[in-house]
Amino acid sequence: MSDLQGQRSEVRKAYTTGSAPEERNMNEVVSLGKIIIFIGVAVVIFGAIVLLLARVTGGKGAPLPGDIVIRRDNIAIYFPIVTMLVASIILTLLALIVAAFRR
């Protein structure tokens, strides 16, 4: 009888300490779910940005209003100032979202 009680107490310890295999698998599934949701949100945000840029630039994509383009005889010089600002803001927001999900 005492051997059976010892096994029961070990099983109870495993479930209460969180070391049960079922609990670990559940945590992995929850983590996978969060990753899939994050990827979906990132794709939606990227799609919205592409649509917004298409509207702002008239479907050309670049240059954005505010970018400097110098065209001479055989040369074209392009300074993407506004494009770099937009890219910086987008990457900053993306980094903040990733940091929020990692907590």
PEWO-V226112 format. One record per run of one state. SS is the DSSP state (H for helix, E for strand, C for the rest). FROM is the first residue (numbers start at 1). TO is the last residue. If there is no record, write none. Layout:
SS/FROM/TO + SS/FROM/TO
This chain:
C/1/1 + H/2/17 + C/18/20 + H/21/56 + C/57/67 + E/68/71 + C/72/75 + E/76/79 + C/80/80 + H/81/102 + C/103/103
